Amino acid sequence: MAQALGYVSQSKDGNFEGTLALGLKSRISIVANDNKTADKQPDFRVFTNDGAEIGGGWNRVGKTSGKPYISLTLAHPMIGPRKIYANLGRANGKPKGDFAILWNPVG
C-alpha cells in the first residue's frame, strides 16, 4: 500500500488546501493555473502557505480506469535535491472531497 505524502481537501472553487508531510511539513495550496497558455504548462500550481511555489499539477486520465486524476511534480530545496512525482487521488476512508498525495516512483 502506498504511503501518502500528504492530504488535501478540495474547496468549492476547485482548488485544494492541505498538508504536505515531506521534509518541510507545510500547509500547501494546489491552485488552478488560470494563466495557462500552452499545453505543457501545468493545470495547477502548488504553493506553500508562505507563497513559495514548489510544483505543478496536470490533469490526466487513467489508462485502465478512465478516471481523471492530477499528476503532480514537486521540486524545491526544502524538499530535497530531486523532483518528486505524485498523483492526487481519492483518499480511502476519508470524506468525499478529501484527496491523498501519493508518491509515483515512475514520474
C-alpha positions, 0 to 999 in steps of 0.5 A: 500500500502506498504511503501518502505524502500528504492530504488535501481537501478540495474547496468549492472553487476547485482548488485544494488546501492541505498538508504536505508531510515531506521534509518541510511539513507545510500547509500547501495550496494546489491552485488552478493555473488560470494563466495557462497558455500552452499545453505543457504548462501545468493545470495547477500550481502548488504553493506553500502557505508562505507563497513559495511555489514548489510544483505543478499539477496536470490533469490526466486520465487513467489508462485502465480506469478512465478516471481523471486524476492530477499528476503532480511534480514537486521540486524545491530545496526544502524538499530535497535535491530531486523532483518528486512525482505524485498523483492526487487521488481519492483518499480511502476512508476519508470524506468525499472531497478529501484527496491523498498525495501519493508518491509515483516512483515512475514520474 
